[in-house]
Amino acid sequence: MAKVTKDTLIGEALMMNYDIANILSAAGMHCVGCPASQGESIEEACMVHGMECDKLVEDINAFLEKADA
């Protein structure tokens, strides 16, 4: 099963499952399509947006677990 960590790049996460973009957008990261965001880690993006990184990683991994089921 694919999993992300706070060190996973946004681009890598989207390559695992592009629908992760919906989770990022819902969390307030509307710049997921921006080329610069592709090289940012989830942790870096959370810092820029003032978000709780651990919760977002948890939400993404729960989504990936359901997608793999």
Biopython code that builds the backbone (N, CA, C, O; Angstrom):
import numpy as np
from Bio.PDB.StructureBuilder import StructureBuilder

atoms = [
    (1, "MET", "N", (0.832, -1.175, 0.000)),
    (1, "MET", "CA", (0.000, 0.000, 0.000)),
    (1, "MET", "C", (0.882, 1.247, 0.000)),
    (1, "MET", "O", (1.865, 1.323, 0.737)),
    (2, "ALA", "N", (0.528, 2.205, -0.818)),
    (2, "ALA", "CA", (1.240, 3.474, -0.870)),
    (2, "ALA", "C", (0.922, 4.283, 0.385)),
    (2, "ALA", "O", (-0.204, 4.268, 0.882)),
    (3, "LYS", "N", (1.927, 4.983, 0.883)),
    (3, "LYS", "CA", (1.760, 5.863, 2.036)),
    (3, "LYS", "C", (2.579, 7.114, 1.812)),
    (3, "LYS", "O", (3.595, 7.092, 1.119)),
    (4, "VAL", "N", (2.128, 8.204, 2.404)),
    (4, "VAL", "CA", (2.894, 9.438, 2.360)),
    (4, "VAL", "C", (3.419, 9.754, 3.756)),
    (4, "VAL", "O", (2.898, 9.274, 4.762)),
    (5, "THR", "N", (4.457, 10.570, 3.787)),
    (5, "THR", "CA", (4.975, 11.122, 5.036)),
    (5, "THR", "C", (5.028, 12.628, 4.855)),
    (5, "THR", "O", (4.739, 13.139, 3.773)),
    (6, "LYS", "N", (5.392, 13.329, 5.896)),
    (6, "LYS", "CA", (5.486, 14.784, 5.769)),
    (6, "LYS", "C", (6.617, 15.193, 4.831)),
    (6, "LYS", "O", (6.659, 16.335, 4.373)),
    (7, "ASP", "N", (7.533, 14.273, 4.544)),
    (7, "ASP", "CA", (8.637, 14.546, 3.629)),
    (7, "ASP", "C", (8.311, 14.229, 2.171)),
    (7, "ASP", "O", (9.099, 14.539, 1.278)),
    (8, "THR", "N", (7.158, 13.617, 1.930)),
    (8, "THR", "CA", (6.742, 13.291, 0.566)),
    (8, "THR", "C", (6.491, 14.580, -0.210)),
    (8, "THR", "O", (5.821, 15.488, 0.283)),
    (9, "LEU", "N", (7.024, 14.654, -1.407)),
    (9, "LEU", "CA", (6.778, 15.825, -2.255)),
    (9, "LEU", "C", (5.339, 15.793, -2.765)),
    (9, "LEU", "O", (4.778, 14.723, -2.999)),
    (10, "ILE", "N", (4.758, 16.959, -2.931)),
    (10, "ILE", "CA", (3.388, 17.052, -3.451)),
    (10, "ILE", "C", (3.291, 16.316, -4.793)),
    (10, "ILE", "O", (2.332, 15.582, -5.035)),
    (11, "GLY", "N", (4.281, 16.514, -5.656)),
    (11, "GLY", "CA", (4.288, 15.841, -6.952)),
    (11, "GLY", "C", (4.299, 14.329, -6.822)),
    (11, "GLY", "O", (3.619, 13.638, -7.580)),
    (12, "GLU", "N", (5.066, 13.805, -5.868)),
    (12, "GLU", "CA", (5.115, 12.357, -5.639)),
    (12, "GLU", "C", (3.764, 11.846, -5.146)),
    (12, "GLU", "O", (3.292, 10.794, -5.578)),
    (13, "ALA", "N", (3.155, 12.593, -4.247)),
    (13, "ALA", "CA", (1.853, 12.186, -3.708)),
    (13, "ALA", "C", (0.813, 12.127, -4.817)),
    (13, "ALA", "O", (0.016, 11.191, -4.882)),
    (14, "LEU", "N", (0.824, 13.126, -5.684)),
    (14, "LEU", "CA", (-0.149, 13.154, -6.780)),
    (14, "LEU", "C", (0.089, 12.022, -7.771)),
    (14, "LEU", "O", (-0.852, 11.536, -8.398)),
    (15, "MET", "N", (1.341, 11.601, -7.915)),
    (15, "MET", "CA", (1.629, 10.463, -8.786)),
    (15, "MET", "C", (1.113, 9.152, -8.181)),
    (15, "MET", "O", (0.786, 8.221, -8.917)),
    (16, "MET", "N", (1.040, 9.073, -6.859)),
    (16, "MET", "CA", (0.484, 7.886, -6.206)),
    (16, "MET", "C", (-1.000, 7.755, -6.532)),
    (16, "MET", "O", (-1.491, 6.674, -6.856)),
    (17, "ASN", "N", (-1.703, 8.887, -6.437)),
    (17, "ASN", "CA", (-3.132, 8.915, -6.736)),
    (17, "ASN", "C", (-3.520, 10.377, -6.933)),
    (17, "ASN", "O", (-3.499, 11.161, -5.984)),
    (18, "TYR", "N", (-3.871, 10.740, -8.156)),
    (18, "TYR", "CA", (-4.136, 12.150, -8.442)),
    (18, "TYR", "C", (-5.296, 12.710, -7.633)),
    (18, "TYR", "O", (-5.378, 13.923, -7.440)),
    (19, "ASP", "N", (-6.195, 11.855, -7.155)),
    (19, "ASP", "CA", (-7.338, 12.326, -6.369)),
    (19, "ASP", "C", (-6.917, 12.913, -5.024)),
    (19, "ASP", "O", (-7.742, 13.502, -4.325)),
    (20, "ILE", "N", (-5.645, 12.761, -4.652)),
    (20, "ILE", "CA", (-5.133, 13.432, -3.452)),
    (20, "ILE", "C", (-5.267, 14.946, -3.622)),
    (20, "ILE", "O", (-5.347, 15.672, -2.632)),
    (21, "ALA", "N", (-5.292, 15.422, -4.857)),
    (21, "ALA", "CA", (-5.479, 16.854, -5.124)),
    (21, "ALA", "C", (-6.768, 17.365, -4.491)),
    (21, "ALA", "O", (-6.820, 18.504, -4.028)),
    (22, "ASN", "N", (-7.802, 16.537, -4.468)),
    (22, "ASN", "CA", (-9.066, 16.936, -3.841)),
    (22, "ASN", "C", (-8.903, 17.158, -2.349)),
    (22, "ASN", "O", (-9.482, 18.093, -1.794)),
    (23, "ILE", "N", (-8.119, 16.308, -1.692)),
    (23, "ILE", "CA", (-7.874, 16.446, -0.251)),
    (23, "ILE", "C", (-7.081, 17.717, 0.009)),
    (23, "ILE", "O", (-7.396, 18.474, 0.927)),
    (24, "LEU", "N", (-6.049, 17.952, -0.800)),
    (24, "LEU", "CA", (-5.223, 19.140, -0.624)),
    (24, "LEU", "C", (-6.043, 20.405, -0.865)),
    (24, "LEU", "O", (-5.923, 21.375, -0.117)),
    (25, "SER", "N", (-6.864, 20.398, -1.893)),
    (25, "SER", "CA", (-7.702, 21.567, -2.191)),
    (25, "SER", "C", (-8.712, 21.821, -1.075)),
    (25, "SER", "O", (-8.923, 22.964, -0.669)),
    (26, "ALA", "N", (-9.331, 20.759, -0.585)),
    (26, "ALA", "CA", (-10.310, 20.896, 0.498)),
    (26, "ALA", "C", (-9.660, 21.441, 1.770)),
    (26, "ALA", "O", (-10.310, 22.104, 2.578)),
    (27, "ALA", "N", (-8.369, 21.151, 1.934)),
    (27, "ALA", "CA", (-7.650, 21.629, 3.110)),
    (27, "ALA", "C", (-7.175, 23.069, 2.937)),
    (27, "ALA", "O", (-6.654, 23.664, 3.880)),
    (28, "GLY", "N", (-7.351, 23.635, 1.737)),
    (28, "GLY", "CA", (-6.959, 25.013, 1.502)),
    (28, "GLY", "C", (-5.746, 25.189, 0.618)),
    (28, "GLY", "O", (-5.297, 26.315, 0.403)),
    (29, "MET", "N", (-5.209, 24.098, 0.102)),
    (29, "MET", "CA", (-4.057, 24.156, -0.800)),
    (29, "MET", "C", (-4.556, 24.143, -2.242)),
    (29, "MET", "O", (-4.562, 23.107, -2.905)),
    (30, "HIS", "N", (-4.969, 25.308, -2.705)),
    (30, "HIS", "CA", (-5.534, 25.400, -4.045)),
    (30, "HIS", "C", (-4.467, 25.519, -5.126)),
    (30, "HIS", "O", (-4.792, 25.626, -6.308)),
    (31, "CYS", "N", (-3.210, 25.501, -4.734)),
    (31, "CYS", "CA", (-2.114, 25.677, -5.689)),
    (31, "CYS", "C", (-1.505, 24.346, -6.116)),
    (31, "CYS", "O", (-0.381, 24.330, -6.616)),
    (32, "VAL", "N", (-2.204, 23.237, -5.937)),
    (32, "VAL", "CA", (-1.629, 21.927, -6.256)),
    (32, "VAL", "C", (-1.268, 21.782, -7.721)),
    (32, "VAL", "O", (-0.422, 20.955, -8.062)),
    (33, "GLY", "N", (-1.874, 22.549, -8.582)),
    (33, "GLY", "CA", (-1.545, 22.483, -9.994)),
    (33, "GLY", "C", (-0.346, 23.340, -10.377)),
    (33, "GLY", "O", (0.152, 23.246, -11.499)),
    (34, "CYS", "N", (0.116, 24.165, -9.463)),
    (34, "CYS", "CA", (1.251, 25.050, -9.726)),
    (34, "CYS", "C", (2.533, 24.220, -9.820)),
    (34, "CYS", "O", (2.792, 23.382, -8.956)),
    (35, "PRO", "N", (3.332, 24.446, -10.859)),
    (35, "PRO", "CA", (4.573, 23.672, -11.007)),
    (35, "PRO", "C", (5.500, 23.764, -9.786)),
    (35, "PRO", "O", (6.166, 22.786, -9.449)),
    (36, "ALA", "N", (5.551, 24.904, -9.134)),
    (36, "ALA", "CA", (6.429, 25.064, -7.966)),
    (36, "ALA", "C", (5.997, 24.159, -6.816)),
    (36, "ALA", "O", (6.844, 23.679, -6.062)),
    (37, "SER", "N", (4.702, 23.920, -6.671)),
    (37, "SER", "CA", (4.225, 23.096, -5.555)),
    (37, "SER", "C", (4.637, 21.636, -5.701)),
    (37, "SER", "O", (4.706, 20.910, -4.709)),
    (38, "GLN", "N", (4.910, 21.205, -6.917)),
    (38, "GLN", "CA", (5.259, 19.807, -7.168)),
    (38, "GLN", "C", (6.548, 19.398, -6.458)),
    (38, "GLN", "O", (6.716, 18.233, -6.099)),
    (39, "GLY", "N", (7.457, 20.352, -6.254)),
    (39, "GLY", "CA", (8.723, 20.059, -5.603)),
    (39, "GLY", "C", (8.743, 20.385, -4.134)),
    (39, "GLY", "O", (9.787, 20.292, -3.490)),
    (40, "GLU", "N", (7.592, 20.771, -3.587)),
    (40, "GLU", "CA", (7.471, 21.095, -2.173)),
    (40, "GLU", "C", (7.044, 19.850, -1.407)),
    (40, "GLU", "O", (6.233, 19.065, -1.899)),
    (41, "SER", "N", (7.582, 19.667, -0.216)),
    (41, "SER", "CA", (7.127, 18.549, 0.608)),
    (41, "SER", "C", (5.773, 18.902, 1.224)),
    (41, "SER", "O", (5.388, 20.070, 1.275)),
    (42, "ILE", "N", (5.073, 17.900, 1.680)),
    (42, "ILE", "CA", (3.793, 18.140, 2.353)),
    (42, "ILE", "C", (4.019, 19.031, 3.569)),
    (42, "ILE", "O", (3.218, 19.925, 3.841)),
    (43, "GLU", "N", (5.097, 18.792, 4.295)),
    (43, "GLU", "CA", (5.398, 19.610, 5.475)),
    (43, "GLU", "C", (5.645, 21.071, 5.102)),
    (43, "GLU", "O", (5.144, 21.977, 5.768)),
    (44, "GLU", "N", (6.419, 21.300, 4.038)),
    (44, "GLU", "CA", (6.688, 22.674, 3.592)),
    (44, "GLU", "C", (5.397, 23.369, 3.178)),
    (44, "GLU", "O", (5.184, 24.533, 3.518)),
    (45, "ALA", "N", (4.538, 22.671, 2.452)),
    (45, "ALA", "CA", (3.267, 23.247, 2.012)),
    (45, "ALA", "C", (2.387, 23.575, 3.218)),
    (45, "ALA", "O", (1.713, 24.605, 3.232)),
    (46, "CYS", "N", (2.390, 22.714, 4.219)),
    (46, "CYS", "CA", (1.600, 22.967, 5.426)),
    (46, "CYS", "C", (2.121, 24.194, 6.169)),
    (46, "CYS", "O", (1.335, 24.997, 6.670)),
    (47, "MET", "N", (3.434, 24.339, 6.240)),
    (47, "MET", "CA", (4.003, 25.507, 6.916)),
    (47, "MET", "C", (3.579, 26.790, 6.209)),
    (47, "MET", "O", (3.204, 27.763, 6.863)),
    (48, "VAL", "N", (3.635, 26.798, 4.883)),
    (48, "VAL", "CA", (3.261, 27.976, 4.103)),
    (48, "VAL", "C", (1.792, 28.331, 4.326)),
    (48, "VAL", "O", (1.430, 29.506, 4.393)),
    (49, "HIS", "N", (0.954, 27.303, 4.440)),
    (49, "HIS", "CA", (-0.484, 27.517, 4.569)),
    (49, "HIS", "C", (-0.972, 27.524, 6.017)),
    (49, "HIS", "O", (-2.171, 27.656, 6.263)),
    (50, "GLY", "N", (-0.052, 27.384, 6.980)),
    (50, "GLY", "CA", (-0.434, 27.402, 8.394)),
    (50, "GLY", "C", (-1.329, 26.250, 8.794)),
    (50, "GLY", "O", (-2.292, 26.426, 9.541)),
    (51, "MET", "N", (-1.005, 25.063, 8.288)),
    (51, "MET", "CA", (-1.842, 23.886, 8.532)),
    (51, "MET", "C", (-1.127, 22.867, 9.412)),
    (51, "MET", "O", (0.096, 22.890, 9.548)),
    (52, "GLU", "N", (-1.907, 21.983, 10.001)),
    (52, "GLU", "CA", (-1.392, 20.885, 10.817)),
    (52, "GLU", "C", (-0.978, 19.747, 9.891)),
    (52, "GLU", "O", (-1.824, 19.089, 9.286)),
    (53, "CYS", "N", (0.318, 19.524, 9.787)),
    (53, "CYS", "CA", (0.870, 18.556, 8.845)),
    (53, "CYS", "C", (0.475, 17.119, 9.190)),
    (53, "CYS", "O", (0.083, 16.354, 8.308)),
    (54, "ASP", "N", (0.575, 16.755, 10.461)),
    (54, "ASP", "CA", (0.294, 15.370, 10.844)),
    (54, "ASP", "C", (-1.137, 14.976, 10.496)),
    (54, "ASP", "O", (-1.380, 13.850, 10.062)),
    (55, "LYS", "N", (-2.074, 15.882, 10.680)),
    (55, "LYS", "CA", (-3.481, 15.595, 10.372)),
    (55, "LYS", "C", (-3.670, 15.406, 8.870)),
    (55, "LYS", "O", (-4.389, 14.502, 8.444)),
    (56, "LEU", "N", (-3.034, 16.246, 8.071)),
    (56, "LEU", "CA", (-3.166, 16.121, 6.615)),
    (56, "LEU", "C", (-2.563, 14.810, 6.126)),
    (56, "LEU", "O", (-3.156, 14.131, 5.288)),
    (57, "VAL", "N", (-1.390, 14.449, 6.640)),
    (57, "VAL", "CA", (-0.757, 13.175, 6.275)),
    (57, "VAL", "C", (-1.673, 12.015, 6.657)),
    (57, "VAL", "O", (-1.830, 11.064, 5.891)),
    (58, "GLU", "N", (-2.268, 12.094, 7.826)),
    (58, "GLU", "CA", (-3.195, 11.057, 8.286)),
    (58, "GLU", "C", (-4.394, 10.945, 7.335)),
    (58, "GLU", "O", (-4.800, 9.842, 6.969)),
    (59, "ASP", "N", (-4.952, 12.084, 6.942)),
    (59, "ASP", "CA", (-6.106, 12.084, 6.027)),
    (59, "ASP", "C", (-5.740, 11.491, 4.662)),
    (59, "ASP", "O", (-6.504, 10.714, 4.090)),
    (60, "ILE", "N", (-4.573, 11.863, 4.154)),
    (60, "ILE", "CA", (-4.139, 11.337, 2.848)),
    (60, "ILE", "C", (-3.922, 9.833, 2.931)),
    (60, "ILE", "O", (-4.343, 9.099, 2.036)),
    (61, "ASN", "N", (-3.268, 9.362, 3.996)),
    (61, "ASN", "CA", (-3.018, 7.927, 4.129)),
    (61, "ASN", "C", (-4.308, 7.139, 4.317)),
    (61, "ASN", "O", (-4.416, 6.013, 3.831)),
    (62, "ALA", "N", (-5.285, 7.709, 5.013)),
    (62, "ALA", "CA", (-6.586, 7.039, 5.155)),
    (62, "ALA", "C", (-7.256, 6.924, 3.786)),
    (62, "ALA", "O", (-7.845, 5.891, 3.467)),
    (63, "PHE", "N", (-7.168, 7.980, 2.981)),
    (63, "PHE", "CA", (-7.717, 7.946, 1.624)),
    (63, "PHE", "C", (-7.021, 6.874, 0.788)),
    (63, "PHE", "O", (-7.675, 6.095, 0.095)),
    (64, "LEU", "N", (-5.685, 6.839, 0.860)),
    (64, "LEU", "CA", (-4.939, 5.855, 0.063)),
    (64, "LEU", "C", (-5.269, 4.430, 0.491)),
    (64, "LEU", "O", (-5.342, 3.528, -0.344)),
    (65, "GLU", "N", (-5.467, 4.229, 1.785)),
    (65, "GLU", "CA", (-5.819, 2.897, 2.287)),
    (65, "GLU", "C", (-7.166, 2.455, 1.720)),
    (65, "GLU", "O", (-7.318, 1.304, 1.311)),
    (66, "LYS", "N", (-8.142, 3.358, 1.693)),
    (66, "LYS", "CA", (-9.461, 3.034, 1.135)),
    (66, "LYS", "C", (-9.368, 2.804, -0.375)),
    (66, "LYS", "O", (-10.029, 1.920, -0.921)),
    (67, "ALA", "N", (-8.541, 3.610, -1.040)),
    (67, "ALA", "CA", (-8.397, 3.478, -2.501)),
    (67, "ALA", "C", (-7.769, 2.140, -2.878)),
    (67, "ALA", "O", (-8.075, 1.585, -3.933)),
    (68, "ASP", "N", (-6.897, 1.624, -2.023)),
    (68, "ASP", "CA", (-6.224, 0.348, -2.295)),
    (68, "ASP", "C", (-7.090, -0.849, -1.935)),
    (68, "ASP", "O", (-6.801, -1.973, -2.346)),
    (69, "ALA", "N", (-8.151, -0.615, -1.167)),
    (69, "ALA", "CA", (-8.994, -1.742, -0.701)),
    (69, "ALA", "C", (-9.849, -2.302, -1.805)),
    (69, "ALA", "O", (-10.609, -3.244, -1.581)),
]
sb = StructureBuilder()
sb.init_structure("model")
sb.init_model(0)
sb.init_chain("A")
sb.init_seg("    ")
for serial, (resi, resn, name, xyz) in enumerate(atoms, 1):
    if name == "N":
        sb.init_residue(resn, " ", resi, " ")
    sb.init_atom(name, np.array(xyz, "f"), 0.0, 1.0, " ", f" {name:<3s}", serial, name[0])
structure = sb.get_structure()
